[in-house]
Amino acid sequence: QNVKSERGSDIKEHAGSIANINSSASNKERINRWESALSMFSEKPLLGFGPGTYPFQYAPYQKEENLTRISTYHGDKGGVHSEYLKPLSESGLPGLVSFLAVILITIWTAFRVIYRSSDKSISILAASLMLGLLTYYIHGFVNFFLDTDKTSALFWGMTGMIVALDLQIRKEQKHPNQMSTTADKLPEKK
């Protein structure tokens, strides 16, 4: 029986499987990975085991009572399933603090753009980008996808767009008379 078939076929069964830690091998394995990451952190809290090493280092930190039929000792079946525990186990406390700093600074910058922009469309764009990132920040507690190119491009691209909007607004506020819109540059119609 594979993991997909344990989840059921309708939305009610899917929702019920989210909190099922008694019989869902996937959910139990997630807890196994999280506890292994915390054990790794407790052993090397300052520098961790090194970037990208979690899949190859967590096996000895698994507890017998947490092992499932999908557990492995070979580092070949996924990672820690948490955007927050991965840097904590791989880079220690500085890794987690750095990731949290990126999140907090991005949110703060987005709010600054939203409230300082005189252009409503810029404020709406910044709010949309921030809400998109917030969903990922929340989802990051139970999954890790920044190692995939598609998710990473979206994550860092949206973060970069917020920063670019902030830089544009700062420039406009510093030199309000020198900034002109595209409409100002167009020739007048006769």
Accessible surface in RSA format (square Angstrom, percent):
REM  Atomic radii and reference values for relative SASA: ProtOr
REM  Chains: A
REM  Algorithm: Lee & Richards
REM  Probe-radius: 1.40
REM  Slices: 20
REM RES _ NUM      All-atoms   Total-Side   Main-Chain    Non-polar    All polar
REM                ABS   REL    ABS   REL    ABS   REL    ABS   REL    ABS   REL
RES GLN A   1   162.55  90.9  90.90  66.4  71.65 170.6  43.55  92.7 119.00  90.3
RES ASN A   2    95.51  65.9  84.81  82.0  10.70  25.8  39.02  93.9  56.49  54.6
RES VAL A   3    36.41  24.0  34.73  31.4   1.68   4.1  34.73  30.2   1.68   4.6
RES LYS A   4   160.21  78.2 151.92  93.2   8.29  19.7  95.32  85.8  64.90  69.1
RES SER A   5    66.02  55.8  38.18  51.0  27.84  64.1  48.96 104.3  17.06  23.9
RES GLU A   6    53.71  30.8  23.51  17.8  30.19  71.9  21.09  40.8  32.62  26.6
RES ARG A   7    88.78  37.3  87.55  44.6   1.23   2.9  20.02  27.4  68.76  41.7
RES GLY A   8    25.05  30.9   0.00   N/A  25.05  30.9  15.47  42.4   9.58  21.5
RES SER A   9   108.87  92.0  75.67 101.0  33.20  76.5  52.19 111.1  56.69  79.4
RES ASP A  10    69.22  48.5  63.88  63.6   5.34  12.6  36.09  84.9  33.14  33.0
RES ILE A  11   148.83  84.7 142.89 106.4   5.95  14.3 143.63 103.4   5.20  14.1
RES LYS A  12   168.32  82.1 158.81  97.4   9.51  22.6 107.00  96.3  61.31  65.3
RES GLU A  13    89.51  51.4  78.93  59.7  10.58  25.2  38.29  74.1  51.22  41.8
RES HIS A  14    76.28  41.7  74.71  51.9   1.56   4.0  48.75  50.2  27.53  32.0
RES ALA A  15    59.25  54.5  46.34  71.5  12.91  29.4  48.45  68.2  10.80  28.6
RES GLY A  16    50.80  62.6   0.00   N/A  50.80  62.6  38.40 105.4  12.40  27.8
RES SER A  17    18.62  15.7  13.90  18.5   4.72  10.9  10.32  22.0   8.30  11.6
RES ILE A  18   134.22  76.4 115.89  86.3  18.33  44.2 121.24  87.3  12.98  35.2
RES ALA A  19    83.90  77.1  62.43  96.3  21.47  48.8  69.89  98.4  14.01  37.1
RES ASN A  20    47.17  32.5  38.90  37.6   8.27  19.9  16.75  40.3  30.42  29.4
RES ILE A  21    90.66  51.6  83.43  62.2   7.22  17.4  83.43  60.1   7.22  19.6
RES ASN A  22   130.19  89.8 109.94 106.2  20.25  48.8  30.17  72.6 100.02  96.7
RES SER A  23    82.31  69.6  60.56  80.8  21.75  50.1  49.07 104.5  33.25  46.6
RES SER A  24     9.97   8.4   8.75  11.7   1.22   2.8   3.98   8.5   5.99   8.4
RES ALA A  25     7.50   6.9   5.61   8.7   1.89   4.3   7.50  10.6   0.00   0.0
RES SER A  26    16.26  13.7  12.44  16.6   3.82   8.8   2.98   6.3  13.28  18.6
RES ASN A  27    23.48  16.2  22.35  21.6   1.13   2.7   4.73  11.4  18.76  18.1
RES LYS A  28    73.82  36.0  71.30  43.7   2.52   6.0  25.41  22.9  48.41  51.6
RES GLU A  29     5.72   3.3   5.72   4.3   0.00   0.0   5.72  11.1   0.00   0.0
RES ARG A  30    41.13  17.3  41.05  20.9   0.08   0.2  11.98  16.4  29.15  17.7
RES ILE A  31    47.58  27.1  47.58  35.4   0.00   0.0  47.58  34.3   0.00   0.0
RES ASN A  32     0.31   0.2   0.31   0.3   0.00   0.0   0.00   0.0   0.31   0.3
RES ARG A  33     3.93   1.6   3.93   2.0   0.00   0.0   0.00   0.0   3.93   2.4
RES TRP A  34    59.95  24.1  59.95  29.0   0.00   0.0  59.95  32.0   0.00   0.0
RES GLU A  35    61.87  35.5  59.01  44.6   2.87   6.8  23.75  45.9  38.13  31.1
RES SER A  36     0.53   0.5   0.33   0.4   0.21   0.5   0.00   0.0   0.53   0.7
RES ALA A  37     0.58   0.5   0.39   0.6   0.20   0.4   0.42   0.6   0.16   0.4
RES LEU A  38    86.70  48.3  83.21  59.5   3.49   8.8  83.88  58.9   2.81   7.6
RES SER A  39    31.06  26.2  23.55  31.4   7.51  17.3  15.93  33.9  15.13  21.2
RES MET A  40     0.00   0.0   0.00   0.0   0.00   0.0   0.00   0.0   0.00   0.0
RES PHE A  41    46.81  23.4  46.81  29.0   0.00   0.0  46.81  28.4   0.00   0.0
RES SER A  42    82.58  69.8  55.90  74.6  26.69  61.5  44.70  95.2  37.89  53.1
RES GLU A  43   100.55  57.7  72.49  54.8  28.06  66.8  36.39  70.4  64.15  52.4
RES LYS A  44    90.13  44.0  85.60  52.5   4.53  10.8  46.74  42.1  43.39  46.2
RES PRO A  45    55.41  40.4  55.40  50.5   0.01   0.0  55.40  45.7   0.01   0.0
RES LEU A  46   128.66  71.7 127.75  91.4   0.91   2.3 127.75  89.7   0.91   2.4
RES LEU A  47   142.66  79.5 131.70  94.2  10.96  27.5 132.13  92.8  10.53  28.3
RES GLY A  48     9.04  11.1   0.00   N/A   9.04  11.1   0.00   0.0   9.04  20.2
RES PHE A  49    34.41  17.2  12.01   7.4  22.41  58.3  15.23   9.2  19.18  54.9
RES GLY A  50    19.07  23.5   0.00   N/A  19.07  23.5  18.39  50.5   0.68   1.5
RES PRO A  51   117.73  85.8  98.19  89.5  19.53  71.0  99.56  82.2  18.16 112.9
RES GLY A  52    41.09  50.7   0.00   N/A  41.09  50.7  28.37  77.9  12.72  28.5
RES THR A  53    33.31  23.7  33.30  33.8   0.00   0.0  33.31  44.7   0.00   0.0
RES TYR A  54     0.64   0.3   0.64   0.4   0.00   0.0   0.64   0.5   0.00   0.0
RES PRO A  55    27.08  19.7  25.83  23.5   1.25   4.5  25.83  21.3   1.25   7.8
RES PHE A  56   144.16  72.1 115.32  71.4  28.84  75.0 120.05  72.8  24.11  69.0
RES GLN A  57    68.44  38.3  67.17  49.1   1.28   3.0   1.32   2.8  67.12  50.9
RES TYR A  58     1.42   0.7   1.42   0.8   0.00   0.0   0.56   0.4   0.86   1.1
RES ALA A  59    13.24  12.2  12.35  19.1   0.89   2.0  12.35  17.4   0.89   2.4
RES PRO A  60   109.29  79.6  71.98  65.6  37.31 135.6  83.22  68.7  26.06 162.0
RES TYR A  61    42.06  19.6  33.69  19.2   8.37  21.8  27.20  20.4  14.86  18.3
RES GLN A  62    20.00  11.2   0.11   0.1  19.89  47.4   0.46   1.0  19.54  14.8
RES LYS A  63    94.06  45.9  88.80  54.5   5.26  12.5  52.50  47.3  41.57  44.3
RES GLU A  64   140.76  80.8 125.65  95.1  15.11  36.0  60.39 116.8  80.38  65.6
RES GLU A  65   134.85  77.4 100.75  76.2  34.10  81.2  66.77 129.2  68.07  55.6
RES ASN A  66    22.55  15.5  18.49  17.9   4.05   9.8   4.44  10.7  18.10  17.5
RES LEU A  67    45.77  25.5  27.27  19.5  18.50  46.5  27.54  19.3  18.24  49.1
RES THR A  68    24.19  17.2   2.83   2.9  21.37  50.9  13.65  18.3  10.54  15.9
RES ARG A  69   137.13  57.6  94.96  48.4  42.16 100.4  79.21 108.3  57.92  35.1
RES ILE A  70    40.89  23.3  39.89  29.7   1.00   2.4  39.94  28.8   0.95   2.6
RES SER A  71    23.74  20.1   4.93   6.6  18.81  43.3   5.09  10.8  18.65  26.1
RES THR A  72     9.11   6.5   3.88   3.9   5.24  12.5   7.36   9.9   1.76   2.7
RES TYR A  73   126.41  59.0 105.20  59.9  21.21  55.2  87.10  65.5  39.31  48.5
RES HIS A  74   145.95  79.8 119.75  83.2  26.20  67.0  78.95  81.4  67.00  78.0
RES GLY A  75    14.28  17.6   0.00   N/A  14.28  17.6   0.40   1.1  13.88  31.1
RES ASP A  76    96.08  67.3  60.83  60.5  35.25  83.3  39.11  92.0  56.97  56.8
RES LYS A  77   111.51  54.4  95.65  58.7  15.86  37.8  67.13  60.4  44.37  47.3
RES GLY A  78    46.82  57.7   0.00   N/A  46.82  57.7  33.62  92.3  13.20  29.6
RES GLY A  79    24.55  30.3   0.00   N/A  24.55  30.3  15.87  43.6   8.68  19.4
RES VAL A  80     1.50   1.0   0.16   0.1   1.35   3.2   0.16   0.1   1.35   3.7
RES HIS A  81    49.33  27.0  48.14  33.5   1.19   3.0  32.16  33.1  17.16  20.0
RES SER A  82     2.05   1.7   2.05   2.7   0.00   0.0   0.13   0.3   1.92   2.7
RES GLU A  83     3.23   1.9   2.19   1.7   1.04   2.5   1.39   2.7   1.84   1.5
RES TYR A  84    21.54  10.1  21.50  12.2   0.04   0.1  17.45  13.1   4.09   5.0
RES LEU A  85    29.78  16.6  29.65  21.2   0.12   0.3  29.65  20.8   0.12   0.3
RES LYS A  86    32.86  16.0  32.86  20.2   0.00   0.0  19.51  17.6  13.35  14.2
RES PRO A  87    22.63  16.5  19.21  17.5   3.42  12.4  22.63  18.7   0.00   0.0
RES LEU A  88    13.61   7.6  13.61   9.7   0.00   0.0  13.61   9.6   0.00   0.0
RES SER A  89     0.02   0.0   0.01   0.0   0.02   0.0   0.01   0.0   0.02   0.0
RES GLU A  90     7.76   4.5   7.69   5.8   0.08   0.2   0.58   1.1   7.18   5.9
RES SER A  91    34.57  29.2  30.41  40.6   4.16   9.6  17.13  36.5  17.44  24.4
RES GLY A  92     0.00   0.0   0.00   N/A   0.00   0.0   0.00   0.0   0.00   0.0
RES LEU A  93    86.62  48.2  86.62  62.0   0.00   0.0  86.62  60.8   0.00   0.0
RES PRO A  94    67.70  49.3  60.13  54.8   7.58  27.5  67.00  55.3   0.71   4.4
RES GLY A  95    11.83  14.6   0.00   N/A  11.83  14.6   9.46  26.0   2.37   5.3
RES LEU A  96    30.55  17.0  30.55  21.9   0.00   0.0  30.55  21.5   0.00   0.0
RES VAL A  97    84.95  55.9  83.86  75.9   1.09   2.6  84.33  73.3   0.62   1.7
RES SER A  98    66.38  56.1  59.64  79.6   6.75  15.5  36.88  78.5  29.51  41.3
RES PHE A  99    24.60  12.3  21.04  13.0   3.56   9.3  24.20  14.7   0.40   1.1
RES LEU A 100    67.14  37.4  67.14  48.0   0.00   0.0  67.14  47.2   0.00   0.0
RES ALA A 101    37.59  34.6  33.65  51.9   3.94   9.0  37.05  52.2   0.54   1.4
RES VAL A 102    47.86  31.5  43.59  39.5   4.27  10.3  47.67  41.4   0.19   0.5
RES ILE A 103    12.08   6.9  12.08   9.0   0.00   0.0  12.08   8.7   0.00   0.0
RES LEU A 104   116.75  65.0 113.33  81.1   3.42   8.6 113.69  79.8   3.07   8.2
RES ILE A 105   105.92  60.3 105.07  78.3   0.86   2.1 105.92  76.3   0.00   0.0
RES THR A 106     6.19   4.4   4.94   5.0   1.26   3.0   2.27   3.0   3.92   5.9
RES ILE A 107    35.56  20.2  35.56  26.5   0.00   0.0  35.56  25.6   0.00   0.0
RES TRP A 108   151.41  60.8 147.64  71.5   3.77   8.9 122.22  65.2  29.19  47.4
RES THR A 109     6.85   4.9   6.85   6.9   0.00   0.0   2.45   3.3   4.39   6.6
RES ALA A 110     0.00   0.0   0.00   0.0   0.00   0.0   0.00   0.0   0.00   0.0
RES PHE A 111    86.82  43.4  86.44  53.5   0.37   1.0  86.76  52.6   0.05   0.2
RES ARG A 112    29.32  12.3  22.03  11.2   7.29  17.4  17.07  23.3  12.25   7.4
RES VAL A 113     0.44   0.3   0.00   0.0   0.44   1.1   0.44   0.4   0.00   0.0
RES ILE A 114    34.12  19.4  26.51  19.7   7.62  18.4  26.51  19.1   7.62  20.7
RES TYR A 115   169.39  79.1 138.03  78.5  31.36  81.6 100.07  75.2  69.31  85.4
RES ARG A 116   125.66  52.8 107.76  54.9  17.90  42.6  26.14  35.7  99.52  60.3
RES SER A 117    19.78  16.7   2.38   3.2  17.40  40.1   1.44   3.1  18.34  25.7
RES SER A 118   120.49 101.8  76.33 101.9  44.16 101.7  56.51 120.3  63.99  89.6
RES ASP A 119    70.57  49.4  64.14  63.8   6.43  15.2  26.91  63.3  43.66  43.5
RES LYS A 120   156.54  76.4 147.92  90.8   8.62  20.5  95.50  86.0  61.04  65.0
RES SER A 121    70.27  59.4  60.30  80.5   9.97  23.0  49.99 106.5  20.28  28.4
RES ILE A 122    28.63  16.3  28.46  21.2   0.17   0.4  28.63  20.6   0.00   0.0
RES SER A 123    17.41  14.7  16.72  22.3   0.70   1.6  13.74  29.3   3.67   5.1
RES ILE A 124    97.95  55.7  95.55  71.2   2.40   5.8  97.82  70.4   0.13   0.3
RES LEU A 125    68.46  38.1  65.79  47.1   2.67   6.7  68.46  48.1   0.00   0.0
RES ALA A 126     0.00   0.0   0.00   0.0   0.00   0.0   0.00   0.0   0.00   0.0
RES ALA A 127    29.32  27.0  29.32  45.2   0.00   0.0  29.32  41.3   0.00   0.0
RES SER A 128    60.60  51.2  48.55  64.8  12.04  27.7  31.66  67.4  28.94  40.5
RES LEU A 129    13.82   7.7  13.23   9.5   0.59   1.5  13.78   9.7   0.04   0.1
RES MET A 130    13.08   6.8  12.97   8.6   0.11   0.3  13.02  11.1   0.06   0.1
RES LEU A 131   105.63  58.8 104.86  75.0   0.77   1.9 105.16  73.9   0.47   1.3
RES GLY A 132    28.64  35.3   0.00   N/A  28.64  35.3  21.39  58.7   7.25  16.2
RES LEU A 133     2.59   1.4   2.36   1.7   0.22   0.6   2.59   1.8   0.00   0.0
RES LEU A 134    51.37  28.6  51.37  36.7   0.00   0.0  51.37  36.1   0.00   0.0
RES THR A 135    91.48  65.1  84.68  85.8   6.80  16.2  73.02  98.1  18.47  27.9
RES TYR A 136    33.24  15.5  30.82  17.5   2.42   6.3  32.91  24.7   0.33   0.4
RES TYR A 137    10.97   5.1   9.20   5.2   1.78   4.6  10.77   8.1   0.21   0.3
RES ILE A 138   121.03  68.9 117.58  87.6   3.45   8.3 117.64  84.7   3.38   9.2
RES HIS A 139    74.47  40.7  69.33  48.2   5.14  13.1  51.98  53.6  22.49  26.2
RES GLY A 140     0.52   0.6   0.00   N/A   0.52   0.6   0.52   1.4   0.00   0.0
RES PHE A 141   123.36  61.7 115.99  71.8   7.37  19.2 116.10  70.4   7.26  20.8
RES VAL A 142    65.57  43.1  65.57  59.4   0.00   0.0  65.57  57.0   0.00   0.0
RES ASN A 143    27.58  19.0  26.94  26.0   0.65   1.6   0.16   0.4  27.43  26.5
RES PHE A 144    36.95  18.5  23.70  14.7  13.25  34.5  23.71  14.4  13.24  37.9
RES PHE A 145    81.29  40.7  81.29  50.4   0.00   0.0  81.29  49.3   0.00   0.0
RES LEU A 146    28.07  15.6  16.24  11.6  11.83  29.7  16.47  11.6  11.60  31.2
RES ASP A 147   106.85  74.8  67.07  66.8  39.79  94.1  33.94  79.9  72.91  72.7
RES THR A 148    59.18  42.1  54.23  55.0   4.95  11.8  57.98  77.9   1.19   1.8
RES ASP A 149   113.28  79.3  99.99  99.5  13.29  31.4  49.16 115.7  64.11  63.9
RES LYS A 150   165.90  80.9 157.50  96.6   8.40  20.0 106.94  96.3  58.97  62.8
RES THR A 151    33.57  23.9  32.25  32.7   1.32   3.1  12.63  17.0  20.95  31.7
RES SER A 152    26.57  22.5  26.03  34.7   0.54   1.2   9.04  19.3  17.53  24.6
RES ALA A 153    69.64  64.0  50.26  77.6  19.38  44.1  61.66  86.8   7.98  21.2
RES LEU A 154   120.85  67.3 118.34  84.7   2.52   6.3 120.74  84.8   0.12   0.3
RES PHE A 155     4.91   2.5   1.64   1.0   3.27   8.5   4.65   2.8   0.27   0.8
RES TRP A 156   116.96  46.9 109.67  53.1   7.29  17.1  97.32  51.9  19.64  31.9
RES GLY A 157    34.88  43.0   0.00   N/A  34.88  43.0  32.35  88.8   2.53   5.7
RES MET A 158    41.42  21.5  41.19  27.3   0.24   0.6  24.96  21.2  16.47  21.8
RES THR A 159    12.77   9.1  12.77  12.9   0.00   0.0  12.76  17.1   0.01   0.0
RES GLY A 160    36.00  44.4   0.00   N/A  36.00  44.4  31.16  85.5   4.84  10.9
RES MET A 161    88.47  45.8  84.94  56.2   3.53   8.4  65.47  55.7  23.01  30.5
RES ILE A 162     0.03   0.0   0.03   0.0   0.00   0.0   0.03   0.0   0.00   0.0
RES VAL A 163    67.87  44.7  67.86  61.4   0.01   0.0  67.87  59.0   0.00   0.0
RES ALA A 164    56.62  52.1  49.28  76.0   7.34  16.7  52.24  73.6   4.38  11.6
RES LEU A 165    16.56   9.2  16.50  11.8   0.06   0.1  16.52  11.6   0.04   0.1
RES ASP A 166     8.37   5.9   8.37   8.3   0.00   0.0   0.02   0.0   8.35   8.3
RES LEU A 167   107.47  59.9 103.00  73.7   4.47  11.2 103.39  72.6   4.08  11.0
RES GLN A 168    76.11  42.6  70.06  51.2   6.05  14.4  26.15  55.7  49.96  37.9
RES ILE A 169     8.00   4.6   8.00   6.0   0.00   0.0   8.00   5.8   0.00   0.0
RES ARG A 170   110.81  46.5 106.20  54.1   4.61  11.0  34.66  47.4  76.15  46.2
RES LYS A 171   123.70  60.3 118.72  72.8   4.98  11.9  66.70  60.0  57.00  60.7
RES GLU A 172    58.82  33.8  56.32  42.6   2.50   5.9  16.77  32.4  42.04  34.3
RES GLN A 173    93.02  52.0  67.65  49.4  25.37  60.4  44.10  93.9  48.92  37.1
RES LYS A 174   157.42  76.8 128.60  78.9  28.81  68.6  81.15  73.0  76.27  81.2
RES HIS A 175    69.81  38.2  65.69  45.7   4.12  10.5  44.77  46.1  25.04  29.1
RES PRO A 176    90.78  66.2  71.63  65.3  19.14  69.6  74.30  61.3  16.47 102.4
RES ASN A 177   147.97 102.0 114.95 111.1  33.02  79.5  34.75  83.6 113.21 109.4
RES GLN A 178   141.93  79.4 110.69  80.9  31.24  74.4  44.06  93.8  97.87  74.2
RES MET A 179    67.68  35.0  50.03  33.1  17.65  42.0  42.71  36.3  24.97  33.1
RES SER A 180    56.89  48.1  32.36  43.2  24.52  56.5  24.48  52.1  32.40  45.4
RES THR A 181    86.62  61.6  79.94  81.0   6.67  15.9  82.37 110.6   4.25   6.4
RES THR A 182   104.44  74.3  98.41  99.8   6.03  14.4  63.47  85.3  40.97  61.9
RES ALA A 183    73.28  67.4  56.69  87.5  16.59  37.7  57.70  81.3  15.58  41.3
RES ASP A 184   101.31  71.0  68.06  67.7  33.25  78.6  23.77  55.9  77.54  77.3
RES LYS A 185   154.10  75.2 121.86  74.8  32.24  76.8  74.55  67.1  79.56  84.7
RES LEU A 186   115.38  64.3 102.49  73.3  12.89  32.4 102.65  72.1  12.74  34.3
RES PRO A 187   118.58  86.4  94.86  86.5  23.72  86.2 106.60  88.0  11.98  74.5
RES GLU A 188   162.06  93.0 138.42 104.7  23.64  56.3  57.55 111.3 104.52  85.3
RES LYS A 189   203.12  99.1 168.75 103.5  34.37  81.8 117.54 105.8  85.58  91.2
RES LYS A 190   245.03 119.5 165.12 101.3  79.91 190.3 142.77 128.5 102.26 108.9
END  Absolute sums over single chains surface
CHAIN  1 A    12212.6      10177.8       2034.8       8067.4       4145.2
END  Absolute sums over all chains
TOTAL         12212.6      10177.8       2034.8       8067.4       4145.2
